Amino acid sequence: MTRPSGALVLDGNAIKVRLQAERLHSRTPVHVDWLRFTTRLRFTPAPSIDLLFPLPVKETKEPTLADFMRRTQTTSVWDEHGRSMYLHRLITTTENCDAAPAMQARELADKCADILGPDFSVADSIQKGHDFYRFRWSITREGVEVGWVGFQASGSKKQQQAQANTLHVNLFGTACTFARLGWCDQMAQLIDDLHGDITRADLALDFFDGYEGGLDQVVTDYRAGLCDVGGRRLKCATVGDWIHGRERSFYLGSKEAGKQTNVYEKGDQLYGPEAGSKWLRFELRYGNKLRELPSDILRRPADFFAGASEWHARVLSQADTIPQPQPITCTPRLPAETVEAEVTRNLRWAYNVAAPTIAAAWEHLGDDFLNLVTSQKLPGRLSKFKPSELAAAFQRAKRRFTEAGEVAPLLEPAF
């Protein structure tokens, strides 16, 4: 664990006050400290008319971004129209940028910023993407990026192409800490509305005035087997100056397993070891590699913290909280052949039975038919698979049908 420097240094007292305010508001000592989720483009609202077709602005010359920034100090009609026109031009002129997903990503970023609160906004520039996304919209606070929404695959590899039809939201710890009170409930509802998949959620429990026995007690618990889960000793790792007892972190579990706890001296991180702060943080980091993370993890973080293990529940009890432990069990990965079988079954039915009707409906209904089919839920048997698994399986099945040049036998759809 290293102490941040430069523009990233945050006022420890401001963070503490903010966390205490949230604790009073939510009536729970556990708060969400990081959030990532993915949604498919089909579940994301279509771009607004204003962004798709911005109204012309009566100006002697086309406004620049600088013009827009100067004029946003007023409340003139030009502001909204000028902003829409600028964003439309930015999106449609950015090299290799697909307009539709870029606009959908922009509006999702605006929605997330609105939920986080008035201190947050979306930068009016398209940045290079992260994590296999080609581009991103940055969510900022006081001019510093605190999150982003990624869109469009960065390449042609299978792992990258699996993300081509998705948008990804990544909200850093700073965003979660300084968001308006009550933001978690609204964000959880947004994720539900978008049929989103939470891919990471960090749950933090702070002992501002110290934890009984400190970090050394955590190590003692580990050696005594109190942190074991299912009779298994978890992996552990240490970071920091353990010789002099400062700026230390103790890790339990692993990222690969999708559940890791980092217990660290938060006071040393924010104030420096010379301040002598006793602030200790227990940070439980959930990932979706082996688990499906429900949106309720945002609504009831203390219950999910306590559900991680008996040891986590015992730690939480020292914060004078009596939760209802909610474990997140591992979800066995379904065999690839099962995905192939279900997708092949549905695709054969579409080719052999539904194709003539689909073609006629498309010819005569056009966009009305498109709106109808894109609003439908997945068939029951397909809903149990991850979007990336379905995308890959559909592409493989399509290639098999095309290369074979044959019509598959008639099968019923998997409803």
Secondary structure, 3 states (H helix, E strand, C coil): CCCCCHHHCCCHHHHHHHHHHHHHHHCCCEEEEEEEEEEEHHHCCCCCHHHHCCCCCCCCCCCCHHHHHHHCCCCCHHHHHHHHHHHHHHHHHCCCCCHHHHHHHHHHHHHHHHHHCCCEEEEEEEEECCCCEEEEEEEEECCEEEEEEEEEECCCCHHHHCCCCEEEEEECHHHHHHCCCCHHHHHHHHHHHCCCEEEEEEEEEEECCCCCCHHHHHHHHHHCCCCCECCECCCEEEEEECCCCEEEEEEEEECCCCEEEEEECHHHHHHCHHHCCCCEEEEEEEECCCCCECCHHHHCHHHHHHCCCHHHHHHHHCCCCCCCCCCCCCCCCCCHHHHHHHHHHHHHHHHHHHHHHHHHHHHHHCHHHHHHHHCCCCCCCCCCCCHHHHHHHHHHHHHHHHHHCCCCCCCCCCC
